[in-house]
Amino acid sequence: MTEALIELKNISFKYKNSYIIKNINLKIFEGNQIALIGKSGSGKSTLISLLNGTLIPTSGNIKFFNLPFHKLDNSQKSKISTIWQDLRLIEDLSAEQNVNCGLLGKKNFLFALKNLLSISSYRKAHEVMKICKISPSIFIKKIINLSGGQKQRIAIARSLIQEPQILLADEPFNNLDPKLTNLVKNIFLNEENQNYIKISNTILIALHKIDLLENFNRIIGLQNGTISFDLSKGELKDNLLDDFYEFSEEN
């Protein structure tokens, strides 16, 4: 049987006196392209933070590559990349420097120093930025001077340059117009084939817009911190989505 890349067993997460995530069991396998849906406050962002090891569960166990997080080496940790909802860019660095920061988990201290001194090569960063339709005219501009949509694509490019085995993303289509949203979705789903950058075939993306579900091969619905359903795209029916969001509105 295929071994899960990430496995959650009876995971709960409590913040102050409230459970944000409650008794979740989940396995993510190679090739899963997962859309995580649910209303605001359903626990999507918290679940992503648990999946990448940022948060430690209140109870239960998580394994990454069949190991607990604290036993992973830096190389294994760098195989999981996250696009955060708040982006977490460094505003005083340029766009190309921020993208290059995605390589720091795989490089040594000397590379990090060269990156900050702007004397390392940006060839790969520029290639990934072009995939994300980032104009060369903003490569050297500081993040603080860019628009919301430009920052969003810089954060996406920063994760893609890492060439992770697993890509997690929390609302990565914020600030993007419909054309760019479709472009970025196709990149995530490997429908924009780029020979010079390896795009992960294992992704989990938190979404609000259900019109973006097409071509994901697995859909997980989250309600009040619990998994309401975990289905393949072919198993997901419109009436189930209608009931799911109606329930979410009432609760």
RADA-V302324 format. One line per field, one symbol per residue. psi: psi as a letter, one per 30 degrees, with the letter a starting at -180 (. if undefined). A space follows every 50 residues. Layout:
BEGIN
psi: ???
END
This chain:
BEGIN
psi: kkkkekkkjhkkkkkcgkkekjhkkkkklkfkjkkjlllkgfgeeeeefe eggekkkelakkkkhgkleffkleeeeffkkkjlegehljfflleeeeef fffefflleeeeeeefghglkgeeeeeeeeeghkkffgegkkefglleee eefeeeeeeeffhlekkkkjhfgkgkleeeeeeeeeeeggfijjfgkjkk gjljkklejffgfkfkfkkkkkkhgljeljlleffkleeeeeeefeeeef .
END
